[in-house]
Amino acid sequence: MEMNWSQRLEEGLVFTLPLMVMDATMAKSTNTVTATDLQAPVNQLFHALALADAKFTDVVTPNVDTIYSQAFLDLSLDGVVFDFPKTDRFCTVEVLDAWTNCICVLDATRFEAEQASFLFTGPGFGGEVPQGMQEIKSPTPMVWVLIRTLCGGPDDMAQVRAIQSQMDSYTLTQYRDGTKAVKPEGFFDPAKEFIPVRRVMGMSLEEYFTQANALMAKNPPAPEDAPMLEKLAEIGVGPGLTFDRGVFGDQGEQLWMKVKVGLMDVDRSLARAASYLVQSGGWLYFGRPIAEFGTAYFYRAVIALVGFGANPVSIAVYPKTDRDVMGGRLNGANRYVLRFEKDGLPPVEEYGFWSVTAYDSATNLLIDNPLDRYCINDRSGVNYNEDGSLEILIQQEPPAEGGQSNWLPVNAGEFHLVMRIYLPGETVLANAWKPPVIRCV
């Protein structure tokens, strides 16, 4: 039977894309001499210093609930020690391997001691773990540590920064030498100031798979990937292999462009991954096995494009909708009400929280408004009705007197809403609790 080289090429792109995006993101995020609020050298933390607002355009669908702290680790030569404080608010440390699989999530509210120390180690580590440290083993030397700390707004930033100031990272060698306070300088390369996904998807066929093969040699695929690697070996894709462009003849770049364009068609790709999406009332969210992908390669690739660094559902779910109860697209020309009945707010576990954020559908960014208010959440000073229900007023113009505390401003055109539920309750995970519908008034 004649080989379908286009299919094999697509399988190669789908399988390796998360690894390639992770590598490009690490290159961009560590492209600095010293730590800033956006970048830090390898193995060092950097901290965002403010919540996103309408001027923020670095990423789409920005979060306005948590402040991010991050570090990209290289565990190929040394372990990395991570010091972290116990907190009295939602604060999680998500640890992702090179393939975007979640190794673990540390919950800082559950630490036994006021300050905890962890040792991140790679697959080749054979040393001793210092007393008092918990070892976190990664199957790959490339690791992304992504920290989310709940922030109640600008007035709460001082408390968030106090938590950030108690976080630290340094190599195991520095720990043993007593030099952990010394932060080695990194390097700046103007060529690495790119948008990671654009950089990856802009590569030529040979450039892409040559780099992917090299990355796989350093960051081994999982044992369950063996059947896929056997297929990809037919085109020279795999750890330590030499990519064989010749099997595609003169059609290589043409086929390459076709499979890239197909995967980047978000609507089409989401339709292909529909079995992993959870319909909850009129809302839709990414379900299991997000962040714990196993062999769900296409789903993993889609998330690398539209939800890079996503949490497992046990930590958070993000229902989204762009429709009202009648099926009409949400548009600022109308006024809407999102009504939570008494005892009908999103169920969350201890230290969990929820929010509803509005985004401009044309840009997927926050909507500029006179209140600088981008979401309504469980920390907002909203007014409840006499029967205990909560009504969020979603409209472009300010509501009548007395309604501004419940007003979620939107733009003049089409918009969509994202409901974030952190530490969701069991009824959410079982899809027994449904988000309320949005009514046009």
LINQUI-V234883 format. One record per backbone hydrogen bond with DSSP energy under -0.5 kcal/mol. NH is the residue of the N-H (numbers start at 1). CO is the residue of the C=O. If there is no record, write none. Layout:
# LINQUI-V234883
nh: {NH/NH}
co: {CO/CO}
This chain:
# LINQUI-V234883
nh: {5/8/9/10/11/12/13/14/15/16/17/20/21/22/23/24/25/26/27/28/29/30/31/32/36/40/43/44/46/48/52/56/61/67/69/70/71/73/73/75/75/80/81/82/83/84/86/87/92/93/94/94/95/96/96/97/98/100/102/103/103/104/106/108/108/110/111/116/117/118/119/120/120/121/122/125/130/133/134/135/136/137/138/141/143/143/144/145/145/146/146/147/147/148/149/150/151/156/157/159/160/161/162/163/164/165/166/167/168/170/172/175/176/177/178/179/180/182/183/184/186/187/192/193/194/196/199/200/201/202/203/208/209/210/211/212/213/214/215/216/217/218/219/220/225/226/229/230/231/232/233/234/235/236/237/238/240/241/243/244/245/247/248/249/251/252/255/256/257/258/259/260/261/262/263/264/265/265/266/269/270/271/272/273/274/276/277/278/279/280/280/283/284/285/287/290/292/296/297/300/301/302/303/304/305/305/306/307/310/315/316/317/319/320/321/324/325/327/330/332/334/336/337/338/339/339/340/340/341/344/349/352/353/355/356/357/358/359/360/361/362/364/365/367/368/372/374/376/378/380/382/385/388/390/392/392/393/393/394/394/395/395/396/403/406/407/408/409/410/415/416/417/418/419/420/420/421/421/422/422/423/424/425/428/429/430/431/432/433/439/439/441}
co: {3/4/5/6/7/8/9/10/11/12/13/16/17/18/19/20/21/22/23/24/25/26/28/30/39/29/72/41/70/68/63/53/364/149/147/46/145/71/143/73/141/120/170/118/168/116/114/108/148/106/92/146/104/94/144/101/142/97/291/95/101/95/93/91/106/107/108/84/132/82/134/80/118/136/75/122/128/130/117/133/119/135/121/218/73/141/96/71/143/94/144/69/145/92/67/90/65/153/154/156/156/157/158/159/160/161/163/164/83/81/79/171/172/173/174/174/174/179/181/182/33/30/189/190/192/194/195/196/197/198/200/204/205/206/207/208/209/210/211/212/213/214/215/218/222/223/225/226/227/228/229/231/232/233/232/236/213/238/241/235/243/244/245/246/248/249/251/252/253/254/255/256/257/258/259/260/261/262/264/265/266/267/268/269/271/273/274/285/277/278/283/280/320/278/276/287/289/293/295/296/297/298/299/300/301/302/302/303/307/312/312/421/419/284/417/328/438/324/322/413/331/394/439/392/337/437/338/390/339/341/423/349/422/420/376/418/374/416/365/414/414/360/360/358/366/369/372/356/354/377/380/389/385/340/338/390/391/406/336/392/393/408/332/400/403/404/393/407/395/330/359/321/357/319/355/418/317/419/353/420/315/421/347/425/425/426/428/427/427/337/437/335}
